[in-house]
Amino acid sequence: MITSGEVSPQIGYFAAVIFRNRGRRDLARQLLQNSLSSYIAFPEQEAAKQLLKEIQAESATDGVEGHSTIPDSQRNNSRGVTDKATSRSTNPGPE
């Protein structure tokens, strides 16, 4: 439902922030583009424009030497917590 465009631009912005923090820049970008193309003004409009610029800049640096090429879905989130689906322990622990 969120990605179908059936949400207000303000809710789209907040959802985009969450998706970006969870490593889903693709969804965040889509939500921001939808929010910013709406004829409805919302208080976070300038913040949404800035966030979209940041996401586009991050996407542009993927694959550039010195930058990560890990897919968004496998990156750590903004709190430094590894996604459970991608974390693997290399330490077998006590025997």
C-alpha positions, -999 to +999 in steps of 0.1 A: +000+000+000+028+025+009+045+020-025+012+022-045+010+059-040-021+058-018-005+077+011-003+114+018+030+131+008+038+137+044+034+100+053+054+091+022+082+113+035+083+096+069+081+062+053+110+071+031+131+081+061+124+047+077+131+028+045+163+046+039+174+039+075+167+002+069+188+002+038+160+003+012+170+034-008+151+021-038+118+024-019+128+056-002+136+072-035+103+061-050+083+074-020+101+107-020+096+112-058+059+105-053+056+128-024+074+156-042+054+153-074+021+156-055+002+189-057-003+187-020+021+208+001+035+193+033+056+207+061+086+184+054+088+192+017+123+209+019+136+180+041+122+156+015+140+173-013+173+172+007+168+135+015+162+127-021+194+145-031+213+125-004+199+092-016+207+101-052+243+110-042+247+077-023+234+058-053+259+076-075+288+066-053+279+029-053+306+010-071+331+038-070+364+028-055+364+033-017+326+030-015+305-001-007+289-022-034+268-042-009+232-042-020+209-020+001+190-049+015+222-064+029+237-032+044+237-024+081+210+000+092+217+034+106+221+021+142+249-002+132+228-033+137+233-061+112+202-074+094+195-108+109+191-124+075+227-115+066+246-119+098+267-150+102+288-158+133+323-170+125+330-178+161+315-212+170+315-204+207+325-225+236+325-263+232 
